Amino acid sequence: MSDQETQFDGLSSLVRLTGSSVPARAKFVGETVLGCTLSSVVFGLVCGQMGASLAYKGVGPLVPYLVGSWVGYTMGIVGQWYRV
């Protein structure tokens, strides 16, 4: 994958079909927000499901979801930082 290609090339082609152009900064911000949100939700749901399944000392799924979501968001931000 070259430096110009990103994981959101399909979205870029849809924007090009409309005839409008997206500035590079707006594209970067959109990729960052979308990527971090996606990693946060996915990691939080996995941790919440594990918390509900394991039922560790009556904690339930909420606390593991919150911790997993926080860790997932942090991983997304750090991943985006290293991609730049």
C-alpha positions as CSV (number, residue, x, y, z in Angstrom):
1,M,0.0,0.0,0.0
2,S,1.5,3.3,-1.0
3,D,1.6,6.5,1.0
4,Q,-1.3,7.9,-1.0
5,E,-3.6,5.0,-0.5
6,T,-5.6,4.6,2.7
7,Q,-8.2,2.3,4.1
8,F,-11.0,4.7,3.0
9,D,-10.4,4.7,-0.7
10,G,-13.9,3.5,-1.4
11,L,-15.3,6.5,0.4
12,S,-13.0,8.8,-1.5
13,S,-14.2,7.4,-4.8
14,L,-17.8,8.1,-3.7
15,V,-17.0,11.7,-3.0
16,R,-15.3,12.0,-6.4
17,L,-18.5,10.8,-8.1
18,T,-20.4,13.8,-6.6
19,G,-17.9,16.2,-8.3
20,S,-16.8,17.9,-5.1
21,S,-13.3,17.8,-3.7
22,V,-12.3,17.2,-0.1
23,P,-9.3,19.1,1.4
24,A,-6.5,16.9,2.7
25,R,-6.9,18.1,6.2
26,A,-10.6,17.3,6.3
27,K,-9.9,13.8,4.9
28,F,-7.3,13.3,7.6
29,V,-9.6,14.4,10.3
30,G,-12.4,12.2,9.0
31,E,-10.2,9.1,8.8
32,T,-8.9,9.7,12.3
33,V,-12.4,10.2,13.8
34,L,-13.9,7.2,11.9
35,G,-11.0,4.9,12.7
36,C,-10.8,5.8,16.4
37,T,-14.6,5.5,16.8
38,L,-14.6,2.1,15.0
39,S,-11.8,0.7,17.1
40,S,-13.3,2.1,20.3
41,V,-16.8,0.5,19.7
42,V,-15.4,-2.8,18.5
43,F,-12.9,-3.2,21.3
44,G,-15.5,-2.0,23.9
45,L,-18.1,-4.5,22.6
46,V,-15.7,-7.4,22.8
47,C,-14.6,-6.5,26.3
48,G,-18.2,-6.0,27.4
49,Q,-19.2,-9.4,26.0
50,M,-16.3,-11.0,27.9
51,G,-17.4,-9.2,31.0
52,A,-21.0,-10.4,30.7
53,S,-19.9,-14.0,29.9
54,L,-17.3,-14.3,32.6
55,A,-19.3,-12.3,35.2
56,Y,-16.2,-11.6,37.2
57,K,-17.3,-10.8,40.8
58,G,-20.6,-9.3,39.7
59,V,-19.0,-6.4,37.7
60,G,-21.3,-7.0,34.7
61,P,-20.7,-5.8,31.2
62,L,-20.7,-2.1,31.7
63,V,-17.3,-1.6,33.4
64,P,-15.4,-3.9,30.9
65,Y,-17.2,-2.1,28.0
66,L,-16.1,1.3,29.3
67,V,-12.5,0.2,29.9
68,G,-12.4,-1.6,26.5
69,S,-13.8,1.4,24.8
70,W,-11.2,3.6,26.4
71,V,-8.4,1.3,25.4
72,G,-9.7,0.9,21.9
73,Y,-9.9,4.6,21.4
74,T,-6.3,5.0,22.7
75,M,-5.1,2.3,20.3
76,G,-6.9,4.0,17.4
77,I,-5.3,7.3,18.2
78,V,-1.8,5.8,18.6
79,G,-2.3,3.8,15.4
80,Q,-3.3,6.9,13.5
81,W,-0.3,8.7,14.9
82,Y,2.1,6.0,13.6
83,R,0.4,6.0,10.2
84,V,1.3,9.7,9.7
